[in-house]
Amino acid sequence: MKKKKFNPFKNLVLDEYEQELETAFEKGEFVSDPNFKETKKMLEEAAKWYTELQKTKRITLRVKNEDLIKVKTRAKKSRIPYQRLISALIHKYAEGQAKLEI
């Protein structure tokens, strides 16, 4: 018994954007990048760094017990883990959306 080859493109329906791309490609509206290898290398490097930046890191942090209890209480009221609250505060500060007064 012969196995039938599965063709994933047999009944493929393209959305409007995909159809525009296919039409443009068929008309020859796309041109090759003369610096393809360099561009590819640059984009791969950017993707690698982006992936690296999206990872999370563990940190050790010393805080007053009183402050931690208050943070945990506020997180509980917001129904989120206190670690997520601390992470959100750090992120907002890093993005310049929160100010720190010392």
Summary of the structure (lengths in Angstrom):
residues: 102
radius of gyration: 25.5
end to end distance: 77.6
largest distance: 77.6
contacts: 142
relative contact order: 0.04
helix: 56%
strand: 0%
